[in-house]
Amino acid sequence: MLHVLYLVHDVSDPAVRRRITMLRTGGAKVTLAGFRRTATPIADIEGLLPIDLGATRDGRFAQRLAAVAKATVSLRAKLRGAPRPDLIIARNLEMLALARRAGSAFGAKVPIVYECLDIHRLVLRDDVLGKALRATERHLARDVKLLVTSSPAFIANYFKPFRQVAAPVELVENKYFEAAAIQPGTGEAIEGPVAPPWRIGWFGALRCRRSLRLLADFTRRMDGRFEVVLRGRPALSEFPDFHDFVDAEPYLSFRGPYRNPEDMAAIYQDVHFAWAIDFFEEGQNSEWLLPNRLYEGCRFGAVPISMGHTETGRFLSQQDIGILLPQPTAQALEAALGKMEEHRFGRLKARVLARNPRTWSYDRSDCSALVEKLRRLTIVREPLAAEAMA
């Protein structure tokens, strides 16, 4: 059985739980170690007791660097007693900095996989800091065995032009995970709430102030024909007034966190549209990513809303589904959605449900294929006899 040491920047990130589930479903054993964004250590992630590397704070780059430096000193002691892994997966750049140290703690060279699912704005700067971070990434990734990323645009706009990682690339999209085998064919009928009001769901990491203001302006213009439901984890480091702002808006409501995958069907079937727009790192990461909410919303029949010029917009255009906005304005939203009625919405939703479910989801066979690819990275290839004699 393949044994993976998974080093993560935030053990409570729902995406970490999803990756652990995929690895274990595919037949791997996982040891989890990482930082946390909570005051106290986290006791359980999918039945695993994480090895706690300390606390970090969202949006505090200097503090996170200090935490990594501190963890570098204590990592050998933290890993004492953990079984030697066959492979290390380092999620994000800061964990790649710890991966080699973790390998040396086990007294052997352990293959490293670099998992990068976001391109941070700091590494894209054209100043001394940006160049230093890119040089650091190239150095740390110089002998990784595989790069795992989630969007083709990350490769085309960052990894390839900047020549950051020479390793092969594995595209693992942010798809929903299905426990059962996925059967191709027509999507199942999924009933939604009665409209109007038409309901837009914005779920997941809520970090985009511009989206919040845009949705507030739009719903006020529509005077109650549209409402917005927000669920997930608001990034209070980006807008500390999030709760006050939402409470003051008549057509916005925040309904707290949710469990993924347990609650996904219920929360998406309670809305008509899924907000798949993010201006948080406009022109960079936000234009290149293919977010979780894209796949999750479509899996359960919510019609996605995106900007037409982004990677998400291009993906939806290829699938011939969704609402694509030409400009990020309340007026553009009103032009696209303002006259929505049942017949038109039925056509929009039917096109989403008609797509092959594999477009949106991974199942056990995908998990097994991923783990097998990782397992092959651990095979030591012996030189041929002729090469050995040369």
Disulfide bonds with the S-S distance in Angstrom:
none
